[in-house]
Amino acid sequence: MLPATIERALGALATQLPELRRAQAGGASLEVALGRVERPDMASGTILEGDEVRAIEVQPPDGPVVRAFLDGVQESREVGWIGSVPIVLGRVAAVVRERDGASLRTWEAPSRREALYAPWSRLPRRVRALVEEFGPEAREVETEDGAHPLRAMQEATNAVKQDREALERALAERFCTTAEGVLYVDGPLPAADAVIGSAQVLGVIKSHQTMYVSGPALETVLALGGGQRSSVFAIESRHRPPVASWYLRVRDARGHGPFWGLVRVEVPRWRFESHGPAIADECSQWVLAERAPLALPDGRWDTMAYGIRSCEEYLRAVMG
């Protein structure tokens, strides 16, 4: 079932634009139907610890240190077409869940956003005005004239992703400036001064579309044993300040593929420069402490912290 504001907007469009073709409800989201946006790639990181990437044992953790977990979700669905121009419903939400004894609670009200995404500039101006008259935000999607119609749908899902990341970034900023304790971010560290300047945040990346090691270093990382980390390296980007990062095998991968149980951890680079390798050992212990309880029945349980699963379950319930 579509949100009421979206349904009213589409109904108004159908009344005044007979050429509008409504899409069938149900089916897979565009994130699933169109496949992964990023293609596997290799990048280079500058080694900060030693002269080469090696495997380093991490001492078993004493107990959980992380206070809160941050994650976001997104969903994009095709809802209609005007000629060759697709209209996509995008819904995003993000939340921080914090420890309350043995359970988790919501740190503050979750952030949510829904909008209709389309290359509105390729349509008559009255079309966008009609949509916004009935409530939903109309988000512009940049596409080239003459591009394949499915390209516009792909660009719409990219815009939805950017909006999800914006919600996560704002939440991370508020937590780092107003709360105490360690924040575990699902994914790369958000590019925000309050986050990059914080001593209480780490990013944990579960997927490896981009590998920051190659050659012998790649072989070393893929051969990490359970509870081992790699040497620390720096990641430079145009979009945010540099971070210090390393790979960590959170579970023994014997009998599984080389990426099973493998995560990449990020902290602001200044933290490594201030504390050296000890910060990588300490943060690795924090991540290893989140191996229990298991994030089952999620298929990503080998790399997913239970606190992140709690965020996702909560957000799915909120989004309906």
C-alpha positions, 0 to 999 in steps of 0.5 A, a space after each residue: 500500500 502506498 503512503 496516502 500523500 503519494 496515492 493522492 498525488 498519483 491519483 491527481 496526475 492520472 486524472 489530469 494526465 491520461 498518458 500516465 501509466 501506473 506501475 503494478 504494486 508489489 514485486 521487488 524493490 529497485 535496489 533488488 531489481 536493478 542490481 548493485 549500483 557499484 561494480 567491484 573495484 580495487 583501490 590503494 591505501 597508504 600503509 600506516 602501520 609497518 612496511 607491509 600489510 600483515 596479519 595481527 592477533 587481537 586479544 579477546 575482548 573483555 565485554 561490550 563497550 559500544 553504547 549505540 548503533 546507527 543504521 539506515 534503510 532505503 526502498 525505491 519502487 517504480 510507481 508510474 511512467 509518463 512517456 519514457 520518463 519513470 517516476 520512482 517512490 523513494 523511502 528512507 529512514 535512519 535510527 540510533 539504538 542504544 544499550 539499556 541494560 541487556 536490551 536496546 532502545 531508540 536514542 531519539 525519534 527515527 529520521 524519515 523521508 519519502 519523495 517521488 523521484 523523477 527527471 521532472 525537468 524533462 516533463 511539463 512544469 505543471 506536472 511537478 507542481 501538481 505532485 507537490 500540491 498533494 503533499 509529497 516532495 518531488 526530488 529531481 533526478 539528473 539524467 542525460 537526454 536520450 539516455 536509456 529509461 532504465 538509466 533514469 530509474 538507476 539514477 533515482 535509486 542513487 538519489 534515494 541512497 544519497 538521501 539515506 546517507 544524509 539522514 545517517 550523517 545528521 544522526 551521527 552528528 547529533 550523537 557525537 555532539 550531544 551524547 557520550 559513549 561509543 557509536 558503531 556506524 554500519 558502513 563508512 564514517 559519514 563525512 561530517 566534521 563532528 563525526 570525523 573529529 570525534 573520539 567515540 565513533 567507528 565505522 564497520 563495513 560489511 561489503 567489499 565492493 572496493 578492496 583497498 589492498 592488492 597483490 600479496 596484501 590482498 592474499 594476506 587479508 583474505 587469509 586472516 584467521 578469526 580474531 585477526 586484523 590487518 595492518 592499518 592503512 589510510 584511505 584518502 577521498 575527495 568527499 571527506 577527511 582521511 580515515 585510518 582503516 583495517 580489515 578484521 576477521 570477526 569469525 573463523 572462516 574455515 569452510 567458508 569463502 574468503 569474505 565470510 566474517 570479514 569486515 573493514 573498520 574505519 576511524 578518523 585518521 587523527 586517532 591513529 596518529 594520536 594513539 598508534 596501532 593501539 587504537 586499532 587493537 582497541 576498536 577491533 576488540 569493541 567489534 569482536 565483542 559484538 559477535 554475540 548475540 548472533 544477528 540471526 536469522 539475517 543471512 549477513 549474520 557472519 558480519 552483522 552486529 546484533 545492534 545493527 540488526 535491531 536498527 534494521 528491524 525497528 526501521 522496517 516496522 516504522 516504514 511499514 
